[in-house]
Amino acid sequence: MNALYGNAKTLLWTAGTNWTSANLKAVLVTAAYVPNLATDQFLNVISGGDIVSSGVALTGKSINLGALSANPVVFSGVAVSAQVAMLVIYIDTGSSSTSPLVALINVATGLILTATGGNITCTFFGNVVFQQ
């Protein structure tokens, strides 16, 4: 179920954030994280052990007819044997307790995957991260 977090919808639809200028990042997350789209608001709700990558900035962000787009994201340094079940996009404020969660992607070709120590590249279909 790829989806926007409820609080992110409020931010996006009330001009509380701007997709193209916000400091958006993505992290890889294990299946141990059980998302609650209605109540999960900030990155700190995801246990540190459930995040298996550093946050990687989204680049090439654009909006076209309601489609939020970005370039592919490349994760490096993911621990060998880490089980990646989803990708979470958030707005990085510098603190996990104030960094709003934006989107959850857990339905994609190649998920669930086991990291091998090489780079993991997440390519969005047609560069569209989400369309509402």
Secondary structure, 3 states (H helix, E strand, C coil): CCEECHHHHHHHHCCCCCCCCCCEEEEEECCCCCCCCCCCCEHHHCCHHHECCCCEECCCCEEECCEEECCCEEECCCCCCCEECEEEEEECCCCCCCCEEEEEECCCCCCCEECCCCCEEECCHHHEEEEC
